[in-house]
Amino acid sequence: MGLARVDGRTVEIKNALAGEKARVRINKIRKNRAEGTILSILEPVVERAEPICPHDSDCGGCAFLRIPYDIQLKQKEREVLKLLEQSGIKGFSYGGIAESPLMYAYRNKMEFTFGNLEKGGEMTLGLHHTGKFYSVITTDRCRIVDEDFNMVLKATLAFFKERGIPHYNKLNHEGYLRHLVIRKSFRRKELLVNLVTTSQMEYDLSPFVERLLELNTGSKIAGVLHTRNDSMGDAVIGEKYDILYGRDYIVEEILGLTFEISAFSFFQTNSLAAEVLYSTVREYLGDTGGKVVYDLYCGTGVIAQVAAEGAKHVYGVELVEDAVMAARKNAAANGIRNVTFIAGDVGEKLREIEEKPDIVIVDPPRPGVSSKALRQIIDCRVPTIVYVSCNPKSLAENLKELAAAGYQAQRVKLVDMFPHTPHVETVVLMSKVKNQV
């Protein structure tokens, strides 16, 4: 958001850059502030650059694409550090912001939607139009994924348009085609293609698989899935899927460990930057020799396995049972035996672990750690906490509560996992310095 002052009122303007002059439409007016959208740029600032993506003006995916990368990094730093300062988090050693190893073509997963640009228009496949929930643009030249994604998207759209297969209509809930989800492993160079449809019709998808296998993709297609989803919501939900070809997972390598990634398991969307993130976590953990480590919100157990070397034991807790099953399988494949993965709510399961922790790692979803779970962590009186966050706002709120309980932020580092977007990962090392409870 860019901020302007008009007649004593603050106006928040999406995608506006500091220092530029723009013609803005005011959409909402409240007591002390208003919201507006840019109609045209009258006087651009030096930093604003011409985007290299042909979808930039319509697609809502990359809000920072017009900002040079070094300026993006500075802006993310400024916002995170400001939030921490406002929450009273001070006195730490700041390690800067680590760049993503790839500025473009960095994503290992994309969810594309079938739809159209306007009612009754021809079928499209891609991302939602900026500010228009029911409009979908065909993003077949996206720059934050590599050409394999674009090739599969174009082939999929052409195949079903040629045959007149209808897309799902979110208004009347009729139609067949819903989503195309593509995952890629960067180290093993494998693709997993998942076609999501309703169950409103039966269709032989074997010719679709043949079309995909004919593509000259840079990565091998390891599997093609067909997922049926009849839910009313727009999210990709795996109610039931069939393996049309190959297997239902790809294999990725992170810091020398291998991980099977299924269609619906969580995995960081930037594999190469994830190595930077997990290396930072490992550095902040320090010597884990003989120590008990809790990895809370552990997902498929990547951090737990990174932390396992030398540790007495690592306990990973995750709500999603499928993720826990994948974590156990991955740990076994990597020969790691000093890790136990537990399925359940963090606030509930912490009480059930008999061994008390020396180190707690938390990597929560965007809302952060719940008050109940945070209280449980504080009650453990653990000397060291390493907090990994994808949302600086909830991070600042949680750190403020931890500070009130006697924890001091020692080190902070940012990792840019998502170039050309406002998102950033933050790693914080906290140490218990007071006897408060």
Secondary structure, 3 states (H helix, E strand, C coil): CEEEEECCEEEEECCCCCCCEEEEEEEEECCCEEEEEEEEEEECCCCCCCCCCCCCCCECCCCCCCCCHHHHHHHHHHHHHHHHHHCCCCCCEEEEEECCCCCCCCCCEEEEEEEECCCCCCEEEEEEECCEEEEEEECCCCCCCCHHHHHHHHHHHHHHHHCCCCECECCCCECCEEEEEEEEECCCCEEEEEEEECCCCCCCCHHHHHHHHCCCCCCEEEEEEEEECCCCCCCCCCCEEEEEEECCEEEEEECCEEEEEECCCCCCCCHHHHHHHHHHHHHHHCCCECCEEEEECCCCCHHHHHHCCCECEEEEEECCHHHHHHHHHHHHHCCCCCEEEEECCHHHHHHHCCCCCCEEEECCCCCCCCHHHHHHHHHCCCCEEEEEECCHHHHHHHHHHHHHCCEEEEEEEEECCCCCCCCCEEEEEEEECCCCC
